[in-house]
Amino acid sequence: MKTKLFWILLLITQFSIAQDKLITKSGTITFEASVPSFEEVKAKNSGVSCVINTKTGEIASLALLKGFRFKVALMEEHFNENYVESDKFPKATFKGKIENFDLSKITTIATNYTIKGKLELHGKAKDISIIAKIKKGKDGIEIVSDFIVNTDDFDIEIPSVVSKKVTKKVNVRFEFVLK
């Protein structure tokens, strides 16, 4: 009898702990480093993981750099070998906190939240603060943000040969639906 009670309590505990986290493994990050009048420099990764602790508002995300896909295969090769050196630095991570996050107050109307934390890329870390729109969607909690990352902050060098064709101020967009 004690063993059954133990297992029931363990299952209940596990169920309640699981409710404190929302997760996705299919989030999307898109970035664009295009310069007007030149070929589009844009990539998308649709296998990004993200988790939110609904009690504390803590958020963490992980993107494998080799998961970014470009229209032009040569750009993808240059991105991985020359820019982010994905064999040496295989992932980008973010760990932070959504300020004033309260899951019970999230509605179907998108609300702006400030997210502060540390972005790590190319072996460098930088504190960032971004605005994200958060709402309840039909499939879960939706989080969307657009922000700019400066390649200089992460020691990502753009060769002088292409410096007129690729901007150092990279537009980044993430879209997550967490369940």
C-alpha positions in Angstrom: 0.0 0.0 0.0 2.8 2.4 0.9 4.5 1.7 -2.4 1.3 2.5 -4.4 0.9 5.7 -2.5 4.5 6.6 -3.1 4.1 6.1 -6.9 0.8 8.1 -7.0 2.4 11.0 -5.2 5.5 10.8 -7.4 3.3 11.0 -10.5 1.3 13.9 -9.2 4.5 15.7 -8.3 5.9 15.1 -11.8 2.7 16.3 -13.4 2.6 19.6 -11.4 6.3 20.3 -12.1 5.8 19.8 -15.8 3.1 22.4 -15.7 5.6 25.0 -14.6 7.4 24.8 -18.0 6.3 25.6 -21.5 8.5 24.2 -24.3 9.0 24.1 -28.0 11.6 22.3 -30.2 10.3 23.8 -33.4 10.7 27.5 -32.9 11.9 29.7 -35.8 14.8 32.2 -35.9 15.2 34.2 -39.1 18.0 36.6 -39.7 18.8 39.0 -42.5 22.1 40.8 -43.1 21.2 42.2 -46.6 22.3 45.5 -48.0 20.0 47.3 -50.6 21.0 46.7 -54.2 22.8 43.4 -53.5 21.8 39.8 -53.2 19.6 38.9 -50.3 21.5 37.5 -47.3 18.9 35.8 -45.3 18.6 32.5 -43.4 16.0 30.6 -41.4 16.3 27.9 -38.7 13.0 26.1 -37.8 14.5 23.7 -35.2 15.1 26.1 -32.3 14.4 25.0 -28.8 12.9 27.3 -26.2 11.6 26.8 -22.6 9.9 29.2 -20.2 9.5 28.7 -16.5 5.9 30.0 -16.0 6.4 30.6 -12.3 9.5 32.8 -12.7 9.4 34.1 -16.2 12.9 32.7 -16.9 13.4 31.8 -20.6 16.1 29.9 -22.4 16.7 29.2 -26.0 19.1 27.1 -28.1 19.8 27.3 -31.9 22.2 25.0 -33.7 24.0 27.2 -36.2 24.2 24.5 -38.8 20.4 24.5 -38.8 20.2 27.9 -40.6 19.2 27.5 -44.3 19.9 30.0 -47.0 18.5 30.2 -50.6 22.1 30.0 -51.9 24.1 26.9 -50.7 27.4 28.9 -51.0 26.2 31.5 -48.5 25.3 28.7 -46.1 28.8 27.3 -46.5 30.5 30.7 -45.9 28.2 31.4 -43.0 29.2 28.1 -41.2 32.9 28.1 -42.2 34.0 31.8 -42.3 31.5 33.8 -40.2 30.2 31.8 -37.2 32.7 29.0 -37.4 30.0 26.5 -36.5 32.4 23.6 -36.1 34.1 25.5 -33.3 31.0 27.3 -32.0 28.1 25.0 -32.9 25.3 26.8 -31.1 23.8 30.1 -30.1 22.1 30.4 -26.7 20.0 32.9 -24.8 19.2 32.8 -21.1 17.2 35.5 -19.5 13.9 36.6 -17.9 10.7 38.0 -19.1 10.0 41.0 -16.9 6.6 41.0 -15.1 5.6 37.7 -16.7 2.4 36.3 -15.3 0.9 33.4 -17.3 -2.6 34.0 -15.9 -2.6 37.5 -17.5 -1.6 36.4 -21.0 -4.6 36.8 -23.4 -5.3 36.4 -27.1 -4.2 40.0 -27.6 -0.5 40.4 -28.0 1.2 42.4 -25.3 4.7 43.8 -25.3 7.1 42.4 -22.7 10.7 43.2 -22.0 13.1 40.3 -22.1 16.5 40.8 -20.6 19.3 38.3 -20.6 22.6 37.0 -22.1 23.0 36.1 -25.8 25.9 33.8 -26.4 27.2 33.4 -30.0 30.6 32.7 -31.6 32.1 32.2 -28.1 31.1 35.6 -26.9 28.3 36.7 -24.5 26.5 40.0 -24.5 23.7 41.3 -22.2 20.7 42.3 -24.3 17.2 43.7 -23.8 14.5 43.2 -26.3 10.8 43.7 -26.7 8.7 40.7 -27.5 5.0 40.3 -28.2 3.4 37.5 -26.2 -0.2 36.1 -26.5 -2.3 33.0 -26.2 -2.7 31.3 -29.5 -4.7 28.3 -30.6 -1.6 26.0 -30.2 0.0 27.6 -27.1 1.8 30.7 -25.9 3.1 32.7 -28.9 6.2 34.8 -28.5 7.5 37.0 -31.4 10.4 39.5 -31.4 12.4 41.5 -33.9 15.7 43.0 -32.8 19.2 43.8 -34.1 22.5 42.0 -33.4 25.8 43.7 -34.2 28.4 41.3 -35.5 31.1 43.3 -33.9 29.7 42.4 -30.4 30.5 38.7 -31.1 33.8 39.1 -33.0 32.2 37.9 -36.2 34.4 39.3 -39.0 33.0 40.3 -42.4 35.7 40.1 -45.0 36.4 43.3 -46.8 35.6 41.6 -50.1 31.9 41.4 -49.1 31.7 44.2 -46.6 29.6 46.4 -48.9 27.2 43.4 -49.5 26.6 42.3 -45.9 25.6 44.5 -43.0 27.1 44.3 -39.5 23.7 45.2 -38.1 21.8 41.9 -38.5 18.0 41.9 -38.2 16.8 38.9 -36.2 13.3 37.6 -35.7 12.2 34.7 -33.5 8.8 33.1 -33.4 8.0 30.5 -30.7 4.8 28.6 -29.9 5.3 27.0 -26.5 3.1 24.3 -25.0 
